[in-house]
């Protein structure tokens, strides 16, 4: 092997530590330590021992040679010999060291040659390895490609095999479906249906395959055969079950027997016994209903068959049962409706539950079946209820349907009675419509058209009789007891609302026991009693807007009837009794209607044709300008100005009651005040006339008054005495009437307070006149009562209500 150039060797040695064989920091430290030790190394052991040996050997030789020196020439020869030996001995160590170094160099050259040979061999091996690697990689790539091709071919073969399986499965499925041992109730049939669906779906998704239409038609034919066998089995099972029950039904419908619940339990029991097998099939059909129209057709046919069999079985029995209920409760409409609804609700629930034993999902066919059964009841009950004339029966029917049927039966069941709920609400709507009609007739005949009898207007006689009955210890009652337990809050005493509030609170405090409702209502005016009865009956039976309209109409008519009755009482008994009668019943109305949380107001909308009439009149006056072709055309003016005006009005019966109550209270206060101090008011009026005349003419009021005959102190004293006597006699009577009509001290006090204020005002005015225009002596003659004395007169107790109290 050729030697490497020295330069190349040096370059490689220079790169030995940096690139070829880099050293770590610890290795570099070790090299430095070795270098330090090597710099101080001694001579080799061989060289040092040899030098010592030479010295030990040469010393005697030198002495022996010196003995052989005989002349100068021998000396010089000996010296030369010794000099050469000394030089040799001195340079021997270095020569030996040099020889060793040469030996080492030779060995290094050999080692370098071996390294170069090894490097060349290694490079050759590297080239061969790369060559082999390339060959191996190409072989590996070729193998992988072959494996991929093998896998692809295998996948293609499997795909072809899988696709062929959908075609080759036809014969296998046909044999199984046409086998005589095939049973629809086994687990094999759903598997076959699933396989048929898969094959049909695959062929439908790949219509471009060879002979796909042929195989698709044959698969559909197999599916049709399988579904036809399912339909046949379901139909035969349902019909055989129906035929097994029909003889029992005919026997139950015989004239000598009554259809019982046991009969219906047999209807459902036999069907439930055959339901599991059919439901298993129907469940599989329902799962596949979206895959093929054949499944939906089969499910529809099975549903139709089921519904027809159930309708054939139930319709005659239900009709017979409803007719029997009608005969049993021919006079008791509430029992009839309750029995029919309870009976049919149980039938609907049983039908829904039976349906779930056959099918998993609800359908319109079931709703149609139940709807047909429910309308059998509707067709029988509707002619009965729409001819009921009594409002109480109609309200009871509404309560039965809303509370007992809808709230307690229908709503807890939810979807099971959804169709039944629709029919019941339809029947309820018919009853409510009939109730509204009868309520309007009731308002028109019994409230608006009511003609009071003498006993209805016997006030205050009937109140005295009631007070006597209460004092005698018989079944006493307060004529202000409410149908509903309501009470108001106290407010300002001068308003009608405060009177109503205290009126309610007073009678509630006195109420100790429940009284008879009939006796309670007996003391009310008939129209008030009928109006409140109408409210109490209709409130929970009608929708809120409908009730508000009827309530507003009834309340308005009741107020009108009270006003008419008050006018009749005024003609017989006087203004005080008429006013107290009206106040009493308006308070009752105000209190009782507070229990109804509704607005007694309606909005009326009507057309006002005033502008139309005016425009038409102007059109007739301007007939000459009808065909004019300018802006003054009369016909155009009629079109633009003659449109009727839409007017909305709000009628509020509560405000109407408050307004009438306020007017009645004001009229009562004014009338009583004028009656009790009529002589004094007349005298004060005369004084006012004289004083006004003096002011106009500029005369002296004192002289002018003294010159008047009526202003004489004695005459004034006579008038005051007459007024005092009138107060002493009439104030107890007024309080007595207040007690009779109102029966509440707080309400009486509120109503009497403005009367007392008016009377005190009259006496104060008279006292001021006497002090201003009369002397002290005349004032003593006049003897006008002070405020304390008048208050003493006005605080007199009420007169006895009846003769028994007088004797006591």
Rosetta blueprint (number, residue, H / E / L):
1 X L
2 X L
3 X L
4 X L
5 X L
6 X H
7 X H
8 X H
9 X H
10 X H
11 X H
12 X H
13 X H
14 X H
15 X L
16 X H
17 X H
18 X H
19 X H
20 X H
21 X L
22 X L
23 X L
24 X L
25 X H
26 X H
27 X H
28 X H
29 X H
30 X H
31 X H
32 X H
33 X H
34 X H
35 X H
36 X H
37 X H
38 X H
39 X L
40 X L
41 X L
42 X L
43 X L
44 X L
45 X H
46 X H
47 X H
48 X H
49 X H
50 X H
51 X H
52 X H
53 X H
54 X H
55 X H
56 X H
57 X H
58 X H
59 X H
60 X H
61 X H
62 X H
63 X H
64 X H
65 X H
66 X H
67 X H
68 X L
69 X L
70 X L
71 X L
72 X H
73 X H
74 X H
75 X H
76 X H
77 X H
78 X H
79 X H
80 X H
81 X H
82 X H
83 X H
84 X H
85 X H
86 X H
87 X H
88 X H
89 X H
90 X H
91 X H
92 X H
93 X H
94 X H
95 X H
96 X H
97 X H
98 X H
99 X H
100 X H
101 X H
102 X H
103 X H
104 X H
105 X H
106 X H
107 X H
108 X H
109 X H
110 X H
111 X H
112 X H
113 X H
114 X H
115 X H
116 X H
117 X H
118 X H
119 X H
120 X H
121 X H
122 X H
123 X H
124 X H
125 X H
126 X H
127 X H
128 X H
129 X H
130 X H
131 X H
132 X H
133 X H
134 X H
135 X H
136 X H
137 X H
138 X H
139 X H
140 X H
141 X H
142 X H
143 X H
144 X H
145 X H
146 X H
147 X H
148 X H
149 X H
150 X H
151 X H
152 X H
153 X H
154 X H
155 X H
156 X H
157 X H
158 X H
159 X H
160 X H
161 X H
162 X H
163 X H
164 X H
165 X H
166 X H
167 X H
168 X H
169 X H
170 X H
171 X H
172 X H
173 X H
174 X H
175 X H
176 X H
177 X H
178 X L
179 X L
180 X L
181 X L
182 X L
183 X L
184 X L
185 X L
186 X L
187 X H
188 X H
189 X H
190 X H
191 X H
192 X H
193 X H
194 X H
195 X H
196 X H
197 X H
198 X H
199 X H
200 X H
201 X H
202 X H
203 X H
204 X H
205 X H
206 X L
207 X L
208 X L
209 X L
210 X L
211 X L
212 X H
213 X H
214 X H
215 X H
216 X H
217 X H
218 X H
219 X H
220 X H
221 X H
222 X H
223 X H
224 X H
225 X H
226 X H
227 X H
228 X H
229 X H
230 X H
231 X H
232 X H
233 X H
234 X H
235 X H
236 X H
237 X H
238 X H
239 X H
240 X H
241 X H
242 X H
243 X H
244 X H
245 X H
246 X H
247 X H
248 X H
249 X H
250 X H
251 X H
252 X H
253 X L
254 X L
255 X L
256 X L
257 X L
258 X L
259 X L
260 X L
261 X H
262 X H
263 X H
264 X H
265 X H
266 X H
267 X H
268 X H
269 X H
270 X H
271 X H
272 X H
273 X H
274 X L
275 X H
276 X H
277 X H
278 X H
279 X H
280 X H
281 X H
282 X H
283 X H
284 X H
285 X H
286 X H
287 X H
288 X L
289 X L
290 X L
291 X L
292 X L
293 X H
294 X H
295 X H
296 X H
297 X H
298 X H
299 X H
300 X H
301 X H
302 X H
303 X H
304 X H
305 X H
306 X H
307 X H
308 X H
309 X H
310 X H
311 X H
312 X H
313 X H
314 X H
315 X H
316 X H
317 X H
318 X H
319 X H
320 X H
321 X H
322 X H
323 X H
324 X H
325 X H
326 X H
327 X H
328 X H
329 X L
330 X L
331 X L
332 X L
333 X H
334 X H
335 X H
336 X H
337 X H
338 X H
339 X H
340 X H
341 X H
342 X H
343 X H
344 X H
345 X H
346 X H
347 X H
348 X H
349 X H
350 X H
351 X H
352 X H
353 X H
354 X H
355 X H
356 X H
357 X H
358 X H
359 X L
360 X L
361 X L
362 X L
363 X L
364 X H
365 X H
366 X H
367 X H
368 X H
369 X H
370 X H
371 X H
372 X H
373 X H
374 X H
375 X H
376 X H
377 X H
378 X H
379 X H
380 X H
381 X H
382 X H
383 X H
384 X H
385 X H
386 X L
387 X L
388 X L
389 X L
390 X L
391 X H
392 X H
393 X H
394 X H
395 X H
396 X H
397 X H
398 X H
399 X H
400 X H
401 X H
402 X H
403 X H
404 X H
405 X H
406 X H
407 X H
408 X H
409 X H
410 X H
411 X H
412 X H
413 X H
414 X H
415 X H
416 X H
417 X H
418 X H
419 X H
420 X H
421 X H
422 X H
423 X H
424 X H
425 X H
426 X H
427 X H
428 X H
429 X H
430 X H
431 X H
432 X H
433 X H
434 X H
435 X H
436 X H
437 X H
438 X H
439 X H
440 X H
441 X H
442 X H
443 X H
444 X H
445 X H
446 X H
447 X H
448 X H
449 X L
450 X L
451 X L
452 X L
453 X L
454 X L
455 X L
456 X L
457 X L
458 X L
459 X L
460 X L
461 X H
462 X H
463 X H
464 X H
465 X H
466 X H
467 X H
468 X H
469 X H
470 X H
471 X H
472 X L
473 X L
474 X L
475 X L
476 X L
477 X L
478 X L
479 X L
480 X L
481 X L
482 X L
483 X L
484 X L
485 X L
486 X L
487 X L
488 X L
489 X L
490 X L
491 X L
492 X L
493 X L
494 X L
495 X L
496 X H
497 X H
498 X H
499 X H
500 X H
501 X H
502 X H
503 X H
504 X H
505 X H
506 X H
507 X H
508 X H
509 X H
510 X H
511 X L
512 X L
513 X L
514 X L
515 X L
516 X L
517 X H
518 X H
519 X H
520 X H
521 X H
522 X H
523 X L
524 X L
525 X L
526 X H
527 X H
528 X H
529 X H
530 X H
531 X H
532 X H
533 X H
534 X H
535 X H
536 X H
537 X H
538 X H
539 X L
540 X L
541 X L
542 X L
543 X L
544 X H
545 X H
546 X H
547 X H
548 X H
549 X H
550 X H
551 X H
552 X H
553 X H
554 X H
555 X H
556 X H
557 X H
558 X H
559 X H
560 X H
561 X H
562 X H
563 X H
564 X H
565 X H
566 X H
567 X H
568 X H
569 X H
570 X H
571 X H
572 X H
573 X H
574 X L
575 X H
576 X H
577 X H
578 X H
579 X H
580 X H
581 X H
582 X H
583 X H
584 X H
585 X H
586 X H
587 X H
588 X H
589 X H
590 X H
591 X H
592 X H
593 X H
594 X L
595 X L
596 X L
597 X L
598 X L
599 X L
600 X L
601 X E
602 X E
603 X E
604 X E
605 X E
606 X E
607 X E
608 X E
609 X L
610 X H
611 X H
612 X H
613 X H
614 X H
615 X H
616 X H
617 X H
618 X H
619 X H
620 X H
621 X H
622 X L
623 X H
624 X H
625 X H
626 X L
627 X L
628 X L
629 X L
630 X L
631 X L
632 X L
633 X L
634 X H
635 X H
636 X H
637 X H
638 X H
639 X H
640 X H
641 X H
642 X L
643 X L
644 X L
645 X E
646 X E
647 X E
648 X E
649 X E
650 X E
651 X E
652 X E
653 X H
654 X H
655 X H
656 X H
657 X H
658 X H
659 X H
660 X H
661 X H
662 X H
663 X H
664 X H
665 X H
666 X H
667 X H
668 X H
669 X H
670 X H
671 X H
672 X H
673 X H
674 X H
675 X H
676 X H
677 X L
678 X H
679 X H
680 X H
681 X H
682 X H
683 X H
684 X H
685 X H
686 X H
687 X H
688 X H
689 X H
690 X H
691 X H
692 X H
693 X H
694 X H
695 X H
696 X H
697 X H
698 X L
699 X L
700 X L
701 X H
702 X H
703 X H
704 X H
705 X H
706 X H
707 X L
708 X L
709 X L
710 X L
711 X L
712 X L
713 X H
714 X H
715 X H
716 X H
717 X H
718 X H
719 X H
720 X H
721 X H
722 X H
723 X H
724 X H
725 X H
726 X H
727 X H
728 X H
729 X H
730 X H
731 X H
732 X H
733 X H
734 X H
735 X H
736 X H
737 X H
738 X H
739 X H
740 X H
741 X H
742 X H
743 X L
744 X L
745 X H
746 X H
747 X H
748 X H
749 X H
750 X H
751 X H
752 X H
753 X H
754 X H
755 X H
756 X H
757 X H
758 X H
759 X H
760 X H
761 X H
762 X H
763 X H
764 X H
765 X H
766 X H
767 X H
768 X H
769 X H
770 X H
771 X H
772 X H
773 X H
774 X L
775 X L
776 X H
777 X H
778 X H
779 X H
780 X H
781 X H
782 X H
783 X L
784 X L
785 X L
786 X L
787 X H
788 X H
789 X H
790 X H
791 X H
792 X H
793 X H
794 X H
795 X L
796 X L
797 X L
798 X L
799 X L
800 X L
801 X L
802 X L
803 X H
804 X H
805 X H
806 X H
807 X H
808 X L
